[in-house]
Amino acid sequence: MNVIDTLRIESAIQRYDFWLEMRGVAGKRRRELQQELRTNLREASADVGTTRALFGIGSPKQLAHAATETDPSRPRWSQGAMAAVLTLLVLSTWLALTSLTVLDTADAAQAGGPVSVSPFPWFGTTFTVESTAERLALSVTGMWQLVAGPTLAFLAVAQPWRLLRRKGSRG
């Protein structure tokens, strides 16, 4: 088997692993299923070729769904992390755009001295702009939303309280 075929097989296995993780399969079971798929694909590649072997398994997503059942008692750590990162990106972009808007507004108003603004929805966050002929400066304080937003998104999606329910049902 050449390097390209090995990479194609490993790519399919990584996509399969991703969908197993999204289904809530524990790490040890995921590794077992990956190894089983890797063995089957290598044997099939030797018999019918890599392309036909990969087409034979179909979609890694459908394969993961067929191989497992969703575990409702397991937290969804990966999905929570993805939600937190996405929330952080959205909030960071929104904060940057709000900062630019406040900066442009204060500069256009030519207020001269420092101007402090707490725009919606940035409660508790203060944007202070100093606009003079020589200098245009912006400072932002109290950006707790950049911590609270991703944390809440993570908790809402990952649902770590599922661990409590699982431990309570065992004992």
Contact map, one row per residue, 1 for C-alpha under 8 A:
111011000000000000000000000000000000000000000100000000000000000000000000000000000000000000000000000000000000000000000000000000000000000000000000000000000000000000000000000
111111000000000000000000000000000000000000000000000000000000000000000000000000000000000000000000000000000000000000000000000000000000000000000000000000000000000000000000000
111111100000000000000000000000000000000000000000000000000000000000000000000000000000000000000000000000000000000000000000000000000000000000000000000000000000000000000000000
011111110000000000000000000000000000000000000000000000000000000000000000000000000000000000000000000000000000000000000000000000000000000000000000000000000000000000000000000
111111111000000000000000000000000000000000000000010000000000000000000000000000000000000000000000000000000000000000000000000000000000000000000000000000000000000000000000000
111111111100000000000000000000000000000000000000000000000000000000000000000000000000000000000000000000000000000000000000000000000000000000000000000000000000000000000000000
001111111110000000000000000000000000000000000000000000000000000000000000000000000000000000000000000000000000000000000000000000000000000000000000000000000000000000000000000
000111111111000000000000000000000000000000000000000000000000000000000000000000000000000000000000000000000000000000000000000000000000000000000000000000000000000000000000000
000011111111100000000000000000000000010011000000010001000000000000000000000000000000000000000000000000000000000000000000000000000000000000000000000000000000000000000000000
000001111111110000000000000000000000010000000000000000000000000000000000000000000000000000000000000000000000000000000000000000000000000000000000000000000000000000000000000
000000111111111000000000000000000000000000000000000000000000000000000000000000000000000000000000000000000000000000000000000000000000000000000000000000000000000000000000000
000000011111111100000000000000000000000000000000000001000001000000000000000000000000000000000000000000000000000000000000000000000000000000000000000000000000000000000000000
000000001111111110000000000000000100110000000000000000000001000000000000000000000000000000000000000000000000000000000000000000000000000000000000000000000000000000000000000
000000000111111111000000000000000000000000000000000000000000000000000000000000000000000000000000000000000000000000000000000000000000000000000000000000000000000000000000000
000000000011111111100000000000000000000000000000000000000001100000000000000000000000000000000000000000000000000000000000000000000000000000000000000000000000000000000000000
000000000001111111110000000000000100000000000000000000000001101100000000000000000000000000000000000000000000000000000000000000000000000000000000000000000000000000000000000
000000000000111111111000000001000100000000000000000000000000000100000000000000000000000000000000000000000000000000000000000000000000000000000000000000000000000000000000000
000000000000011111111100000000000000000000000000000000000000000000000000000000000000000000000000000000000000000000000000000000000000000000000000000000000000000000000000000
000000000000001111111110000000000000000000000000000000000001100110000000000000000000000000000000000000000000000000000000000000000000000000000000000000000000000000000000000
000000000000000111111111100001000000000000000000000000000000000110010000000000000000000000000000000000000000000000000000000000000000000000000000000000000000000000000000000
000000000000000011111111110001000000000000000000000000000000000000000000000001000000000000000000000000000000000000000000000000000000000000000000000000000000000000000000000
000000000000000001111111100000000000000000000000000000000000000000000000000101100000000000000000000000000000000000000000000000000000000000000000000000000000000000000000000
000000000000000000111111100000000000000000000000000000000000000110011110000000000000000000000000000000000000000000000000000000000000000000000000000000000000000000000000000
000000000000000000011111110000000000000000000000000000000000000000000111011100000000000000000000000000000000000000000000000000000000000000000000000000000000000000000000000
000000000000000000011111111011000000000000000000000000000000000000010110000000000000000000000000000000000000000000000000000000000000000000000000000000000000000000000000000
000000000000000000001001111111000000000000000000000000000000000000000000000000000000000000000000000000000000000000000000000000000000000000000000000000000000000000000000000
000000000000000000000000111111100000000000000000000000000000000000000000000000000000000000000000000000000000000000000000000000000000000000000000000000000000000000000000000
000000000000000000000000011111110000000000000000000000000000000000000000000000000000000000000000000000000000000000000000000000000000000000000000000000000000000000000000000
000000000000000000000000111111111000000000000000000000000000000000000000000000000000000000000000000000000000000000000000000000000000000000000000000000000000000000000000000
000000000000000010011000111111111100000000000000000000000000000000000000000000000000000000000000000000000000000000000000000000000000000000000000000000000000000000000000000
000000000000000000000000001111111110000000000000000000000000000000000000000000000000000000000000000000000000000000000000000000000000000000000000000000000000000000000000000
000000000000000000000000000111111111000000000000000000000000000000000000000000000000000000000000000000000000000000000000000000000000000000000000000000000000000000000000000
000000000000000000000000000011111111100000000000000000000000000000000000000000000000000000000000000000000000000000000000000000000000000000000000000000000000000000000000000
000000000000100110000000000001111111110000000000000000000000000000000000000000000000000000000000000000000000000000000000000000000000000000000000000000000000000000000000000
000000000000000000000000000000111111111000000000000000000000000000000000000000000000000000000000000000000000000000000000000000000000000000000000000000000000000000000000000
000000000000000000000000000000011111111100000000000000000000000000000000000000000000000000000000000000000000000000000000000000000000000000000000000000000000000000000000000
000000000000100000000000000000001111111110000000000000000000000000000000000000000000000000000000000000000000000000000000000000000000000000000000000000000000000000000000000
000000001100100000000000000000000111111111000000000000000000000000000000000000000000000000000000000000000000000000000000000000000000000000000000000000000000000000000000000
000000000000000000000000000000000011111111100000000000000000000000000000000000000000000000000000000000000000000000000000000000000000000000000000000000000000000000000000000
000000000000000000000000000000000001111111110000000000000000000000000000000000000000000000000000000000000000000000000000000000000000000000000000000000000000000000000000000
000000001000000000000000000000000000111111111000010011000000000000000000000000000000000000000000000000000000000000000000000000000000000000000000000000000000000000000000000
000000001000000000000000000000000000011111111100010000000000000000000000000000000000000000000000000000000000000000000000000000000000000000000000000000000000000000000000000
000000000000000000000000000000000000001111111110000000000000000000000000000000000000000000000000000000000000000000000000000000000000000000000000000000000000000000000000000
000000000000000000000000000000000000000111111111110010000000000000000000000000000000000000000000000000000000000000000000000000000000000000000000000000000000000000000000000
000000000000000000000000000000000000000011111111111110000000000000000000000000000000000000000000000000000000000000000000000000000000000000000000000000000000000000000000000
100000000000000000000000000000000000000001111111110000000000000000000000000000000000000000000000000000000000000000000000000000000000000000000000000000000000000000000000000
000000000000000000000000000000000000000000111111100000000000000000000000000000000000000000000000000000000000000000000000000000000000000000000000000000000000000000000000000
000000000000000000000000000000000000000000011111110110000000000000000000000000000000000000000000000000000000000000000000000000000000000000000000000000000000000000000000000
000000000000000000000000000000000000000000011111111110000000000000000000000000000000000000000000000000000000000000000000000000000000000000000000000000000000000000000000000
000010001000000000000000000000000000000011011101111111000000000000000000000000000000000000000000000000000000000000000000000000000000000000000000000000000000000000000000000
000000000000000000000000000000000000000000001000111111100000000000000000000000000000000000000000000000000000000000000000000000000000000000000000000000000000000000000000000
000000000000000000000000000000000000000000001001111111110000000000000000000000000000000000000000000000000000000000000000000000000000000000000000000000000000000000000000000
000000000000000000000000000000000000000010011001111111111000000000000000000000000000000000000000000000000000000000000000000000000000000000000000000000000000000000000000000
000000001001000000000000000000000000000010000000011111111100000000000000000000000000000000000000000000000000000000000000000000000000000000000000000000000000000000000000000
000000000000000000000000000000000000000000000000001111111100000000000000000000000000000000000000000000000000000000000000000000000000000000000000000000000000000000000000000
000000000000000000000000000000000000000000000000000111111100000000000000000000000000000000000000000000000000000000000000000000000000000000000000000000000000000000000000000
000000000000000000000000000000000000000000000000000011111111001000000000000000000000000000000000000000000000000000000000000000000000000000000000000000000000000000000000000
000000000000000000000000000000000000000000000000000001111111011000000000000000000000000000000000000000000000000000000000000000000000000000000000000000000000000000000000000
000000000000000000000000000000000000000000000000000000001111111000000000000000000000000000000000000000000000000000000000000000000000000000000000000000000000000000000000000
000000000001101100100000000000000000000000000000000000001111111100000000000000000000000000000000000000000000000000000000000000000000000000000000000000000000000000000000000
000000000000001100100000000000000000000000000000000000000011111110000000000000000000000000000000000000000000000000000000000000000000000000000000000000000000000000000000000
000000000000000000000000000000000000000000000000000000000111111111000000000000000000000000000000000000000000000000000000000000000000000000000000000000000000000000000000000
000000000000000100000000000000000000000000000000000000001111111111100000000000000000000000000000000000000000000000000000000000000000000000000000000000000000000000000000000
000000000000000110110010000000000000000000000000000000000001111111110000000000000000000000000000000000000000000000000000000000000000000000000000000000000000000000000000000
000000000000000000110010000000000000000000000000000000000000111111111000000000000000000000000000000000000000000000000000000000000000000000000000000000000000000000000000000
000000000000000000000000000000000000000000000000000000000000011111111000000000000000000000000000000000000000000000000000000000000000000000000000000000000000000000000000000
000000000000000000000000000000000000000000000000000000000000001111111000000000000000000000000000000000000000000000000000000000000000000000000000000000000000000000000000000
000000000000000000010010100000000000000000000000000000000000000111111100000000000000000000000000000000000000000000000000000000000000000000000000000000000000000000000000000
000000000000000000000010000000000000000000000000000000000000000011111110000000000000000000000000000000000000000000000000000000000000000000000000000000000000000000000000000
000000000000000000000011100000000000000000000000000000000000000000011111000000000000000000000000000000000000000000000000000000000000000000000000000000000000000000000000000
000000000000000000000011100000000000000000000000000000000000000000001111110000000000000000000000000000000000000000000000000000000000000000000000000000000000000000000000000
000000000000000000000001000000000000000000000000000000000000000000000111111000000000000000000000000000000000000000000000000000000000000000000000000000000000000001000000000
000000000000000000000000000000000000000000000000000000000000000000000011111000000000000000000000000000000000000000000000000000000000000000000000000000000000000001101100000
000000000000000000000001000000000000000000000000000000000000000000000011111100000000000000000000000000000000000000000000000000000000000000000000000000000000000001100100000
000000000000000000000001000000000000000000000000000000000000000000000001111110000000000000000000000000000000000000000000000000000000000000000000000000000000011111100000000
000000000000000000000101000000000000000000000000000000000000000000000000011111110000000000000000000000000000000000000000000000000000000000000000000000000000111100000000000
000000000000000000000000000000000000000000000000000000000000000000000000001111111000000000000000000000000000000000000000000000000000000000000000000000000000010100000000000
000000000000000000001100000000000000000000000000000000000000000000000000000111111100000000000000000000000000000000000000000000000000000000000000000000000000010000000000000
000000000000000000000100000000000000000000000000000000000000000000000000000111111110000000000000000000000000000000000000000000000000000000000000000000000100110000000000000
000000000000000000000000000000000000000000000000000000000000000000000000000111111111000000000000000000000000000000000000000000000000000000000000000000001111111000000000000
000000000000000000000000000000000000000000000000000000000000000000000000000011111111100000000000000000000000000000000000000000000000000000000000000000000100010000000000000
000000000000000000000000000000000000000000000000000000000000000000000000000001111111110000000000000000000000000000000000000000000000000000000000000000000100000000000000000
000000000000000000000000000000000000000000000000000000000000000000000000000000111111111000000000000000000000000000000000000000000000000000000000000001001100100000000000000
000000000000000000000000000000000000000000000000000000000000000000000000000000011111111100000000000000000000000000000000000000000000000000000000000011111100000000000000000
000000000000000000000000000000000000000000000000000000000000000000000000000000001111111110000000000000000000000000000000000000000000000000000000000001000000000000000000000
000000000000000000000000000000000000000000000000000000000000000000000000000000000111111111000000000000000000000000000000000000000000000000000000000001000000000000000000000
000000000000000000000000000000000000000000000000000000000000000000000000000000000011111111100000000000000000000000000000000000000000000000000000000011001000000000000000000
000000000000000000000000000000000000000000000000000000000000000000000000000000000001111111110000000000000000000000000000000000000000000000000000010011000000000000000000000
000000000000000000000000000000000000000000000000000000000000000000000000000000000000111111111000000000000000000000000000000000000000000000000000000000000000000000000000000
000000000000000000000000000000000000000000000000000000000000000000000000000000000000011111111100000000000000000000000000000000000000000000000000000000000000000000000000000
000000000000000000000000000000000000000000000000000000000000000000000000000000000000001111111110000000000000000000000000000000000000000000000000110010000000000000000000000
000000000000000000000000000000000000000000000000000000000000000000000000000000000000000111111111000000000000000000000000000000000000000000000000010000000000000000000000000
000000000000000000000000000000000000000000000000000000000000000000000000000000000000000011111111100000000000000000000000000000000000000000000000000000000000000000000000000
000000000000000000000000000000000000000000000000000000000000000000000000000000000000000001111111110000000000000000000000000000000000000000000000000000000000000000000000000
000000000000000000000000000000000000000000000000000000000000000000000000000000000000000000111111111000000000000000000000000000000000000000000000000000000000000000000000000
000000000000000000000000000000000000000000000000000000000000000000000000000000000000000000011111111100000000000000000000000000000000000000000000000000000000000000000000000
000000000000000000000000000000000000000000000000000000000000000000000000000000000000000000001111111110000000000000000000000000000000000000000000000000000000000000000000000
000000000000000000000000000000000000000000000000000000000000000000000000000000000000000000000111111111000000000000000000000000000000000000000000000000000000000000000000000
000000000000000000000000000000000000000000000000000000000000000000000000000000000000000000000011111111100000000000000000000000100000000001000000000000000000000000000000000
000000000000000000000000000000000000000000000000000000000000000000000000000000000000000000000001111111110000000000000000000000000000000000000000000000000000000000000000000
000000000000000000000000000000000000000000000000000000000000000000000000000000000000000000000000111111111000000000000000000000000000000000000000000000000000000000000000000
000000000000000000000000000000000000000000000000000000000000000000000000000000000000000000000000011111111100000000001000000000101000000000000000000000000000000000000000000
000000000000000000000000000000000000000000000000000000000000000000000000000000000000000000000000001111111110000000000000000000001000000001000000000000000000000000000000000
000000000000000000000000000000000000000000000000000000000000000000000000000000000000000000000000000111111111000000000000000000000000000000000000000000000000000000000000000
000000000000000000000000000000000000000000000000000000000000000000000000000000000000000000000000000011111111100000000000000000000000000000000000000000000000000000000000000
000000000000000000000000000000000000000000000000000000000000000000000000000000000000000000000000000001111111111000100000000000001110000000000000000000000000000000000000000
000000000000000000000000000000000000000000000000000000000000000000000000000000000000000000000000000000111111111000000000000000000010000100000000000000000000000000000000000
000000000000000000000000000000000000000000000000000000000000000000000000000000000000000000000000000000011111110000000000000000000000000000000000000000000000000000000000000
000000000000000000000000000000000000000000000000000000000000000000000000000000000000000000000000000000001111111000000000000000000000000000000000000000000000000000000000000
000000000000000000000000000000000000000000000000000000000000000000000000000000000000000000000000000000000111111100000000000000000011000000000000000000000000000000000000000
000000000000000000000000000000000000000000000000000000000000000000000000000000000000000000000000000000000110111111100000000000000011000000000000000000000000000000000000000
000000000000000000000000000000000000000000000000000000000000000000000000000000000000000000000000000000000000011111000000000000000111000000000000000000000000000000000000000
000000000000000000000000000000000000000000000000000000000000000000000000000000000000000000000000000000000000001111100000000000000111000000000000000000000000000000000000000
000000000000000000000000000000000000000000000000000000000000000000000000000000000000000000000000000000000000001111110000000000011110000000000000000000000000000000000000000
000000000000000000000000000000000000000000000000000000000000000000000000000000000000000000000000000000000100001011111000000000011100000000000000000000000000000000000000000
000000000000000000000000000000000000000000000000000000000000000000000000000000000000000000000000000000000000000001111100000001111000000000000000000000000000000000000000000
000000000000000000000000000000000000000000000000000000000000000000000000000000000000000000000000000001000000000000111110000001110000000000000000000000000000000000000000000
000000000000000000000000000000000000000000000000000000000000000000000000000000000000000000000000000000000000000000011111011111100000000000000000000000000000000000000000000
000000000000000000000000000000000000000000000000000000000000000000000000000000000000000000000000000000000000000000001111111001000000000000000000000000000000000000000000000
000000000000000000000000000000000000000000000000000000000000000000000000000000000000000000000000000000000000000000000111111000000000000000000000000000000000000000000000000
000000000000000000000000000000000000000000000000000000000000000000000000000000000000000000000000000000000000000000000011111000000000000000000000000000000000000000000000000
000000000000000000000000000000000000000000000000000000000000000000000000000000000000000000000000000000000000000000000111111111000000000000000010100000000000000000000000000
000000000000000000000000000000000000000000000000000000000000000000000000000000000000000000000000000000000000000000000111111110000000000000000000000000000000000000000000000
000000000000000000000000000000000000000000000000000000000000000000000000000000000000000000000000000000000000000000000100011111000000000000000111000000000000000000000000000
000000000000000000000000000000000000000000000000000000000000000000000000000000000000000000000000000000000000000000000100011111100000000000011111000000000000000000000000000
000000000000000000000000000000000000000000000000000000000000000000000000000000000000000000000000000000000000000000011110010111110000000000011100000000000000000000000000000
000000000000000000000000000000000000000000000000000000000000000000000000000000000000000000000000001001000000000000011100000011111000000001111000000000000000000000000000000
000000000000000000000000000000000000000000000000000000000000000000000000000000000000000000000000000000000000000001111000000001111100000001110000000000000000000000000000000
000000000000000000000000000000000000000000000000000000000000000000000000000000000000000000000000000001100100000001110000000000111110000111100000000000000000000000000000000
000000000000000000000000000000000000000000000000000000000000000000000000000000000000000000000000000000000100000111100000000000011111001111000000000000000000000000000000000
000000000000000000000000000000000000000000000000000000000000000000000000000000000000000000000000000000000110011111000000000000001111101110000000000000000000000000000000000
000000000000000000000000000000000000000000000000000000000000000000000000000000000000000000000000000000000000011110000000000000000111111100000000000000000000000000000000000
000000000000000000000000000000000000000000000000000000000000000000000000000000000000000000000000000000000000000000000000000000000011111100000000000000000000000000000000000
000000000000000000000000000000000000000000000000000000000000000000000000000000000000000000000000000000000000000000000000000000000001111100000000000000000000000000000000000
000000000000000000000000000000000000000000000000000000000000000000000000000000000000000000000000000000000000000000000000000000000111111110000000000000000000000000000000000
000000000000000000000000000000000000000000000000000000000000000000000000000000000000000000000000000000000010000000000000000000001111111111000000000000000000000000000000000
000000000000000000000000000000000000000000000000000000000000000000000000000000000000000000000000000000000000000000000000000000001110001111100000000000000000000000000000000
000000000000000000000000000000000000000000000000000000000000000000000000000000000000000000000000001000100000000000000000000000111100000111110000000000000000000000000000000
000000000000000000000000000000000000000000000000000000000000000000000000000000000000000000000000000000000000000000000000000000111000000011111000000000000000000000000000000
000000000000000000000000000000000000000000000000000000000000000000000000000000000000000000000000000000000000000000000000000011110000000001111110000000000000000000000000000
000000000000000000000000000000000000000000000000000000000000000000000000000000000000000000000000000000000000000000000000000011100000000000111110000000000000000000000000000
000000000000000000000000000000000000000000000000000000000000000000000000000000000000000000000000000000000000000000000000000111000000000000011111000000000000000000000000000
000000000000000000000000000000000000000000000000000000000000000000000000000000000000000000000000000000000000000000000000010110000000000000011111111000000000000000000000000
000000000000000000000000000000000000000000000000000000000000000000000000000000000000000000000000000000000000000000000000000110000000000000000111111100000000000000000000000
000000000000000000000000000000000000000000000000000000000000000000000000000000000000000000100000000000000000000000000000010000000000000000000011111110000000000000000000000
000000000000000000000000000000000000000000000000000000000000000000000000000000000000000100110000000000000000000000000000000000000000000000000011111111000000000000000000000
000000000000000000000000000000000000000000000000000000000000000000000000000000000000000000000000000000000000000000000000000000000000000000000011111111100000000000000000000
000000000000000000000000000000000000000000000000000000000000000000000000000000000000000000000000000000000000000000000000000000000000000000000001111111110000000000000000000
000000000000000000000000000000000000000000000000000000000000000000000000000000000001001100100000000000000000000000000000000000000000000000000000111111111000000000000000000
000000000000000000000000000000000000000000000000000000000000000000000000000000000011111100000000000000000000000000000000000000000000000000000000011111111100000000000000000
000000000000000000000000000000000000000000000000000000000000000000000000000000000001000000000000000000000000000000000000000000000000000000000000001111111110000000000000000
000000000000000000000000000000000000000000000000000000000000000000000000000000000001000000000000000000000000000000000000000000000000000000000000000111111111000000000000000
000000000000000000000000000000000000000000000000000000000000000000000000000000010011001000000000000000000000000000000000000000000000000000000000000011111111100000000000000
000000000000000000000000000000000000000000000000000000000000000000000000000000111111000000000000000000000000000000000000000000000000000000000000000001111111111000000000000
000000000000000000000000000000000000000000000000000000000000000000000000000000010000000000000000000000000000000000000000000000000000000000000000000000111111111100000000000
000000000000000000000000000000000000000000000000000000000000000000000000000000010000000000000000000000000000000000000000000000000000000000000000000000011111111000000000000
000000000000000000000000000000000000000000000000000000000000000000000000000100110010000000000000000000000000000000000000000000000000000000000000000000001111111000000000000
000000000000000000000000000000000000000000000000000000000000000000000000001111111000000000000000000000000000000000000000000000000000000000000000000000000111111100000000000
000000000000000000000000000000000000000000000000000000000000000000000000001100010000000000000000000000000000000000000000000000000000000000000000000000000111111111000000000
000000000000000000000000000000000000000000000000000000000000000000000000001110000000000000000000000000000000000000000000000000000000000000000000000000000010011111110000000
000000000000000000000000000000000000000000000000000000000000000000000000001000000000000000000000000000000000000000000000000000000000000000000000000000000000001111111000000
000000000000000000000000000000000000000000000000000000000000000000000001111000000000000000000000000000000000000000000000000000000000000000000000000000000000001111111100000
000000000000000000000000000000000000000000000000000000000000000000000000111000000000000000000000000000000000000000000000000000000000000000000000000000000000000111111110000
000000000000000000000000000000000000000000000000000000000000000000000000000000000000000000000000000000000000000000000000000000000000000000000000000000000000000111111111000
000000000000000000000000000000000000000000000000000000000000000000000000100000000000000000000000000000000000000000000000000000000000000000000000000000000000000011111111100
000000000000000000000000000000000000000000000000000000000000000000000000110000000000000000000000000000000000000000000000000000000000000000000000000000000000000001111111110
000000000000000000000000000000000000000000000000000000000000000000000000000000000000000000000000000000000000000000000000000000000000000000000000000000000000000000111111111
000000000000000000000000000000000000000000000000000000000000000000000000000000000000000000000000000000000000000000000000000000000000000000000000000000000000000000011111111
000000000000000000000000000000000000000000000000000000000000000000000000000000000000000000000000000000000000000000000000000000000000000000000000000000000000000000001111111
000000000000000000000000000000000000000000000000000000000000000000000000000000000000000000000000000000000000000000000000000000000000000000000000000000000000000000000111111
000000000000000000000000000000000000000000000000000000000000000000000000000000000000000000000000000000000000000000000000000000000000000000000000000000000000000000000011111
